[in-house]
């Protein structure tokens, strides 16, 4: 099981890195290994120590 470190981003948020191999499998990276386009993820707290991440299509901002 791979472990990813929780990181402090600013005073109001933290982040976890996602492995590029996983992003590539989802088709989210271009040929250069960079994020291709703009993507949004819905993050939901499920239970103690459990979150669910879902890629959301069609978000306009």
C-alpha positions in Angstrom: 0.0 0.0 0.0 1.4 3.4 -1.1 1.2 6.2 1.5 0.9 9.8 0.7 1.7 12.6 3.1 -0.9 15.1 4.2 0.5 18.6 3.6 -0.4 22.1 4.9 -1.3 24.3 1.9 -2.4 27.5 3.7 -4.2 28.5 6.9 -7.5 27.0 5.7 -6.6 23.9 3.7 -4.4 20.8 3.4 -3.6 18.6 0.4 -2.6 15.1 -0.6 -0.7 14.4 -3.8 -2.1 11.9 -6.3 0.4 9.7 -8.1 0.8 10.7 -11.8 0.4 7.0 -12.8 -3.1 7.1 -11.4 -3.9 10.4 -13.0 -2.6 9.0 -16.3 -4.9 6.0 -16.0 -7.8 8.4 -15.7 -6.7 10.3 -18.8 -6.0 13.5 -16.9 -2.5 14.1 -18.1 -1.2 15.1 -21.5 1.8 13.7 -23.4 4.2 15.7 -21.4 2.8 14.4 -18.1 1.1 17.6 -17.2 -2.6 18.0 -16.2 -4.5 18.3 -19.4 -7.2 21.0 -19.0 -9.2 22.0 -15.9 -10.7 19.3 -13.7 -12.7 19.4 -10.5 -13.0 16.8 -7.8 -15.8 16.4 -5.2 -14.3 15.3 -1.8 -16.7 13.9 0.7 -16.0 12.8 4.3 -17.4 9.3 4.7 -16.4 8.2 8.2 -13.5 8.6 10.7 -10.4 8.5 8.6 -12.3 7.9 5.3 -12.9 10.3 2.4 -14.3 9.7 -1.1 -13.0 11.6 -4.2 -15.0 11.8 -7.4 -14.0 13.4 -10.6 -16.8 15.8 -11.6 -17.5 16.5 -15.3 -19.1 19.6 -16.7 -18.4 22.1 -14.0 -18.4 25.7 -15.2 -16.8 28.4 -13.1 
